[in-house]
Amino acid sequence: MRALLPIGALFIVIMMLAQGCTKDSGPYYVTPPLDTINGYDTVYFALDVVPIFVDQCWVCHPPNGGLDLGATNAYSELVNVQSIGFPSETRVVPFEPLQSLLWKKVVHSGEFGLNMPPNVILPNEDLEIIRNWIEQGAQNN
């Protein structure tokens, strides 16, 4: 019986020390939390998508194709807008990259004339940003 007392006391001391080492503060985020609907980090049109258009597309748009992908006009000329060259197609369909002409052009599907940008494939990171933006509803944020 006496041998159990020191073991029991040792157990209690260990439990008290362990309890004293636990954190009671809230969660810490190293990166922004994920978007709870889509599981992706939020993609911002102005911060993430427009720079791709300005760097990769704006040399030709404007003036070609009746599409201005500059910072001021890109959103209003893309989202829920019918294509001039392919009237049955919508340039960007929110939540639906596979139904969006923009997506079909930048992944070089070959279905609708020239791929965009011509003779260049966008880096995977840029494609992921564009796809995630469309999947998240193509917001003007």
C-alpha positions in Angstrom: 0.0 0.0 0.0 2.9 2.4 0.8 4.4 1.8 -2.6 1.2 3.0 -4.4 1.2 6.3 -2.5 4.5 7.7 -4.1 3.4 6.6 -7.6 0.0 8.2 -7.1 1.6 11.4 -5.8 4.0 11.4 -8.8 1.0 11.0 -11.2 -0.8 14.0 -9.6 2.3 16.2 -9.8 2.8 15.2 -13.5 -0.9 16.0 -14.3 -0.6 19.4 -12.5 2.5 20.3 -14.5 0.9 19.2 -17.8 -2.1 21.4 -17.0 0.1 24.4 -16.3 1.7 24.1 -19.7 -1.4 24.3 -21.9 -2.2 27.4 -23.8 -5.5 29.1 -23.3 -5.2 31.8 -26.0 -7.1 31.7 -29.3 -5.9 30.3 -32.6 -3.1 31.9 -34.5 -3.1 32.1 -38.3 0.1 32.1 -40.1 -1.7 32.5 -43.4 -5.2 33.9 -44.0 -8.0 31.4 -43.2 -9.4 29.5 -46.1 -12.7 30.5 -47.8 -15.2 28.3 -46.1 -17.4 27.8 -49.2 -14.8 26.8 -51.8 -11.8 25.8 -49.7 -9.5 28.2 -51.4 -7.8 31.4 -50.1 -9.9 34.3 -51.3 -8.8 35.6 -54.7 -9.1 39.3 -55.1 -9.8 40.7 -58.5 -7.9 44.0 -58.1 -4.9 42.5 -56.2 -4.6 39.1 -57.9 -6.3 38.9 -61.2 -5.9 42.4 -62.7 -2.0 42.3 -62.5 -2.1 39.1 -64.6 -4.3 40.9 -67.2 -2.1 44.0 -67.2 1.2 42.0 -67.5 0.0 39.4 -70.0 -3.1 40.6 -71.9 -3.3 44.4 -72.0 -0.8 44.8 -74.8 -3.4 43.5 -77.2 -6.6 44.2 -75.2 -7.1 47.1 -75.9 -7.4 47.6 -78.8 -8.0 44.1 -80.3 -11.2 42.2 -80.0 -13.3 44.9 -78.5 -12.1 43.9 -75.1 -10.2 46.2 -72.7 -8.4 44.2 -70.0 -6.8 47.3 -68.3 -7.4 47.9 -64.6 -10.3 50.3 -65.1 -12.5 48.3 -67.5 -11.6 44.6 -67.2 -14.3 43.6 -64.8 -17.2 45.3 -66.6 -16.0 43.9 -69.9 -15.7 40.3 -68.6 -18.2 39.1 -66.1 -21.6 38.1 -67.5 -20.7 39.7 -70.9 -21.3 37.9 -74.2 -18.3 37.6 -76.4 -18.3 39.7 -79.6 -16.4 37.0 -81.6 -18.4 34.1 -80.2 -21.9 35.5 -79.4 -23.1 32.2 -77.9 -20.3 32.3 -75.3 -20.1 34.4 -72.1 -16.7 35.8 -71.3 -16.8 34.9 -67.6 -19.6 32.9 -65.9 -19.4 33.3 -62.2 -18.7 30.0 -60.4 -18.3 28.2 -63.7 -14.8 28.3 -65.2 -15.6 25.5 -67.6 -18.5 27.6 -69.0 -16.3 30.7 -69.3 -14.8 31.7 -72.6 -11.9 33.4 -70.8 -11.0 30.1 -69.1 -11.2 28.2 -72.4 -8.9 30.7 -74.1 -6.2 30.9 -71.3 -5.9 27.1 -71.0 -5.4 26.8 -74.7 -8.4 24.6 -75.4 -8.3 25.4 -79.1 -12.1 25.5 -79.3 -12.5 29.2 -80.0 -9.9 30.6 -82.4 -6.6 31.9 -81.0 -5.6 30.8 -77.6 -4.7 33.6 -75.2 -2.1 34.9 -74.8 -1.1 33.7 -78.3 2.1 31.5 -78.4 2.4 31.7 -74.6 1.0 29.5 -71.9 0.4 31.4 -68.6 2.2 30.1 -65.6 0.2 27.5 -63.5 0.1 30.0 -60.6 -1.7 32.5 -62.8 -4.1 29.9 -64.2 -4.9 28.8 -60.7 -5.6 32.4 -59.6 -8.0 33.0 -62.6 -9.8 29.7 -62.1 -10.2 30.2 -58.3 -11.5 33.7 -58.9 -14.1 32.4 -61.3 -15.0 29.5 -59.0 -15.4 32.0 -56.1 -18.0 33.9 -58.0 -15.9 36.3 -60.1 -16.3 39.0 -57.6 -15.2 42.6 -58.1 -13.3 42.8 -54.9 
